[in-house]
Amino acid sequence: MRRALEREEFRLFYQAKADSVTGKICGFEALLRWEHPDKGMILPGEFIPVLEETGLIVQAGEWVLRTACGRSRPGRQPA
């Protein structure tokens, strides 16, 4: 997991959230995925428990916040 963080193998995907009354988009949620170099895309149910057990969940969470917030600024191009 540490190597995956260092090699920037994690990816964020964004899913729109809609207001249940109006149907209008009211926000987005960031979904974390791991793009393993050999195994391809790995879903969070497989790697989040390992991040928690190793104590790397905080570092991964900080990366998610930095990345998602950085992409939300006007004029900012996605990395």
N, C-alpha and C positions, 0 to 999 in steps of 0.2 A: 504494500500500500504506500509506503514511504516513497518508493521508486516511482510509482504511478503519479504521485503528487509532484515529485521533482521533475518528471518527464512531461508534465502537463498532459496526461492522458485522459483527464476528466473533461467532460463536455456538458454544457447546459443546453437544454431544449426548453422552449417557452410555450406554455399552454394558456390560452385566453380563459378568463373567468367571466361568466355572464351573470347579470342580475336576474334572478329567477322571476321577478315581476315584469320588468321592462324588456328583458332579453338583450339589453345593451351590454357591450363589453365594459366591465368595471375594473379590470386589472388583469394581471398575468401572474402565473406562478412559474418558477424556475425548477426544472426537473433535472436532477443530476444523473449522469450516466458515465460509465467507465468504458473508454475505447481501448481495450486490451490489444497490444500489438499482434498477438497470435490468435486470440479467441474472438476478436471482434467486440461488438457492443455488449456490455454486461449490465443487467438491470440492477437497481439498488438493493433489492432483497438479497442478492448474493454478496455484495461488498460492504454495505453499510454496517452489518454486524461486525465485520472484521475491523472497520474503521473505529467502531466503538470499543471493541476489545483491546485494540492496540493504543487507544488514546489519541488517535489521529483525527477523530471526528471533529475536534475543535478547529484544527488546521484546515480541514476540508470545508467546514462551514464558513470559515473566514474567507477562503478562496471563492466560495459560491457568492457570498455577499459582495466582495470586491468586484467580481466579474459581472454579476447581474446589475449592480448599481453603476458600474462603469459603462455598461452598454446602454443604460437608460438615459444618459445625458445627451441632449440635443447636439447634433453634429459629430457625435462619436461613432466611428465605424466599428462594427463587430470584429473581434480578434479572430 
